[in-house]
């Protein structure tokens, strides 16, 4: 009977991982859809356009390089 007690607590734990595995299943089809990837990229560019207008310098060296461009641009500044 003592063995039954320890098996009881893990009982509810077993069904917990089952739904957890189901959760990652829905996100799998998300990355599988290549239509969402380009769609998001386009939206990102659209949202970046207005931001670039506000600070095009920041986006220029940010998109061109990582920190080298920033350092080179900061030196002359």
C-alpha positions in Angstrom: 0.0 0.0 0.0 2.9 2.3 0.7 4.0 1.9 -2.9 0.5 2.9 -4.1 0.8 6.2 -2.2 3.9 7.4 -4.1 2.4 6.3 -7.4 -0.7 8.4 -6.7 1.2 11.7 -6.6 3.0 11.0 -9.8 -0.4 10.0 -11.3 -1.5 13.7 -11.7 2.0 14.6 -12.9 1.8 12.1 -15.8 -1.4 13.8 -17.2 0.3 17.2 -16.8 3.1 16.4 -19.4 0.5 15.0 -21.7 -1.3 18.4 -22.2 2.1 20.1 -22.2 3.1 18.1 -25.2 -0.2 19.1 -26.8 0.6 22.7 -26.3 3.9 22.6 -28.3 2.0 20.9 -31.1 -0.1 24.0 -32.1 3.0 26.2 -32.2 4.6 23.7 -34.6 2.2 24.5 -37.4 2.9 28.2 -36.9 6.6 28.0 -38.0 5.5 25.5 -40.6 3.4 28.2 -42.4 5.9 30.1 -44.5 3.2 32.6 -45.4 3.3 33.9 -41.8 7.1 34.4 -42.0 7.1 36.8 -45.0 3.9 38.4 -43.8 5.6 39.2 -40.5 8.7 40.4 -42.2 6.7 42.8 -44.4 4.8 44.1 -41.3 8.1 44.6 -39.6 9.4 46.7 -42.5 6.3 48.8 -42.5 6.6 49.4 -38.8 10.3 50.1 -39.2 9.7 52.6 -42.0 8.1 55.1 -39.6 10.7 54.5 -37.0 13.5 54.9 -39.6 12.0 58.3 -40.5 12.3 59.4 -36.8 15.8 58.0 -36.5 17.1 56.8 -39.8 20.7 57.2 -38.6 20.1 54.6 -35.9 18.5 52.2 -38.3 21.2 52.7 -40.9 24.2 51.7 -38.9 22.1 49.2 -36.9 21.0 47.4 -40.0 24.3 47.8 -41.9 26.5 46.5 -39.1 26.4 45.6 -35.4 28.7 47.9 -33.5 31.6 48.5 -35.9 29.6 50.9 -37.9 28.4 52.5 -34.7 31.9 53.0 -33.5 33.1 54.4 -36.9 30.1 56.8 -37.0 30.7 57.8 -33.4 34.3 58.5 -33.9 33.7 61.3 -36.5 30.8 62.6 -34.5 
